[in-house]
């Protein structure tokens, strides 16, 4: 009998940490760490999730052939932090303020070894390709159009591809940080008083209660018209976020710019009553 190939997948370094187990190309277990530590969208190392994946099949960590990580830290750090800092001096402070996060990302292999005792091969995989694979290969389709619109991967915020007879090819990767629909959606979630990277679904639910065609107070433009200025189509598959409206690429946890505040009013706190403008902003975002 031939030896079974066992690959442990680990999501660590961001929100919703998790683990998966594949045996001979078949997904047999998947666990999120928050199920065990009860921390919603936890960023903790997924020790319990890993242990559960292994225990379900009576495996020890030294029986795993490979650990796969859903991110390429070398590529990500180079493109997102180092190159952008050379191009924009404001990004230097962003890099400095994120240095502890960068250390974790850069040292992820050693962290995994220390946490699990694994001594075998650890491989990096491009984030958006992992999104493609996790949907295409379990879809049952031989041929499929693949689209990943995320906050961001290594530097890419959008990836379009084609799945054909079990192979994946990329056809577009032009939307790069900070041109991200996901991060802009998180920015509006934060502005409207909810938790970014968590409550975006609430904004989708709020949108039908607003009207994007309403005029912005003290303005001749509608909410929809302004959001069309913020998210600009630049060609087939391409869009850009007008940087004058955002701040998430320069200052951590600020998200939107003074221009945005001046146009739409102050940020809503979570305990404040929802105003008509809040609903109209949600509607304009969803319409765009």
N, C-alpha and C positions, 0 to 999 in steps of 0.2 A: 504494500500500500504506500503510495507517495505521500510525502509530508505535506500537511495543509499549510498554506500561507496565511499567517495571521498578522493583520495590521491594526494597530491602535491609533485612532485619530484623536487629537487633542485640540480643543479651542481654548486658548489662554492668552492673556495680554489685553483683553478688552471686556466688554459686557457679555453676560450670558455664557459663562464658561461651561464646557461640556466635554464629553468623551463618547467615542463610538468604537465599535469593534467590527472588523470585516474578516471573514474567513473564506478563503478561496474566491474573493471577489464578490461575496454576498454580505450585505449588511445584516448583522445578526443582533446587534444591541446598540442602543443610543440613550444616553442619560444626560440631563442637565444638572449641574451642581446645585442650583437653587431648590431642586426637589428634596435635597438632603439638608442643606443648611438654612432653608426657609428665608433666604435673602433674595428678594425679587431682583432679577437682572444682575446677579452676583458677579463680581470680578475675582473671586477667590480661586485659588488653584483647585481644579476639579478632582481632588483626591478621592472623594466618595464616589463620584461618577465613574472614575477609572476602576476603582475596586469592584463596583457592582458589575461593570461590563465583564471583568475577568472572572468574578465569582459565578456568574450565570453559566459559564462554560468550564468551571473548575480549572482555570488557567492561573499560572503564576507569571509575573512580569518577565521573567527570563525565558518564557516560552513564546513571547511575542517576537516576530521577525523584524518588525519595523514600526516606528512611531512617526506618524504624519502630522504636520502642523499646517493650519489653514492660513498661513501668511508667510511671506518671504521678508524677514526683518532687514536683511542687508539691502535689498532693493528698496524697501519702504523707507528706511532711514535716509538712504542716499537721496532719493527723489523728493520725499516730503519735507525733510529737515535741512539737509546739507545744501542741496542745489538751490532751494528756495531762499535760504539765508544769504547765499552769495548774490542772488538776484534782487533781493528786497531787504534792506537793512532792518526793517521792522520785524522781519522774521527771525533775526538773530536773538532778540529777547524772547520770542516764542520758543525757540530752540532751548535757550537757557532755562526757561521756566518749566520745560517739559523734560529736563535732563534725567530725572528719576524714572520717568516712563520709558525714555529711550534706553536707559540702562537695562531695564527689565526685558524690553523687546530684544535688545542685542544679545542678552545673556540667556535667552529662553531655552536653548538646548541644555545648558548646564543646570538651570533651574529644574527642568524636567528630570534630568538624571539624578539630581539631589533628592527630589521629592518622591521618585518612584523606584530608584535603584536600578533603572534600566541602563544597560551597557552597550546595546546594539545600535543600529543605524537610525538616525533621526533625520527626516527629510522635510524640506520646505515646499509649499505648494501655493501658487498665486491665489489670492483670496477670491477673486471673481470666478476663476476657473473652478474653484470648489463649489461655489453657488451653482454654476452650470452643471457640474457632475452630479451634485446631490439632487438635482431635479430631472435632468435628462436621462440618466441611467436607471432611474426607478419609474420613469413615466410610461414605459411600454412602447414608446414611439421609436421607430427606426430613423425617421427624418423629422426634424423639429427646428423651429426658429428659437434661439436662446437669447434672453435679455436679462441683464442683471443691473438694476438701478439701486445702488446702495448709498450709505453715507460715504464711505470710501473703502478701497482696498489698500494696496500699497501706495499708490498715487492716483490710480484710476477710480473714477466715481461711477462710471458706466461701462459696461462691456456688452457688445452684441456679437452673437456668433451663430453658427449653424451646427446642428448635430446630424450626422449622416452615417448610417450603418455602423453606429458605435464609435465614430470618431468625431471629435469636436474641433472646429476651426473658428478662429476669431476674424470677424469682418470689420469691427470698429472698436477702438479704445480711446477716442479723442477727447472725451469729457474728463478732464483731470482736475484734481483738487486746486482751488476751492470751488470749482464749478460742479456743485453737487446738489441734485434735487433732494437727496436724503438729508444732508446737513442743513439745507435751507428749510426743509420741513421741520427739522429739530429746532432751528432758530425761532420759527414762528410758534412752535409748541412752547418753548421757553418764554417767549414774549407774552403769550396769552395766559401764562400763569401755571402751566403744567410742567412736568418733568421731561426734559429732553431724553432721547434714547429710551423712552418708556411709554409716554402717553400720547404719541402721535396719532394713535387710533381715535382718541377723544376728539382731536381736531377734525378728523374726517367725519366723525359723528356730529360735530357742531356745525359743519359747513352748510347742510341743508336748511338750517335755521336763519342763515344770513342771505344777503343779496349783494353779489359782487358788482351789480350795476348801480348801486347807490353812490351818490357823490360823497367824497371825503369832506368832512367839515372844513370850512374855510378854504376850499379848493374847487377848481372847475373840472377836476378829473374824478373819474370813478375809481373804486378800489381795483376793479379789473384792469383798467388802463394802466394804473401804476404797477401792478404786478406783471403786466406785459413789458414794462420798462425794466423791471428787476430781472426777470428770466427772459433772456433774449435768444430767439432762434437765429443761428448763424449759418445754417446750411443743413443738408441732409444729415440726420442723426445728431447734429451738433446744437448745443446751446451754451450760453455763458450766463453766469450770475454777475450782475453789475456790482462791482466791489464797493461802490460808494454807499450801498445799502446794508452791508454786512460787516461784521468785525471778528467772526469766529476764526479767520485765518491769521489774525494778528494777536488777539487777546483771548486767553482761555476763559470760558464761561461768561463772556460778554455777548456774543452772538450777533447782535444787530448794532448798527451804527447810530451816531447822533442824528444823522439825516433821517433815518427811519423813525426815530422818536419824534423828531420835529414834524414829520408828515402825518404820522398816525396817532400820536399821543403817547403818554407814558406807559411803561410796561405794567401789565396787570399782575397784582399779587394774588396768590392762590386763594386767599380768603375774601377777595373783593367780588362784588356782584358783577355778573357778566353784562356788559353794555352792548348796544346794537352794533357799535363799531367792531367789537371783538368778533361777533358772529359774521359780520361782513368781511373781515380780514380772513377768517377761516374759509369762507365761501370763495373769495378771490384766489386764495392759494390752491384750493381744490380745483377750481375752474381752470386755472392756468396749467 
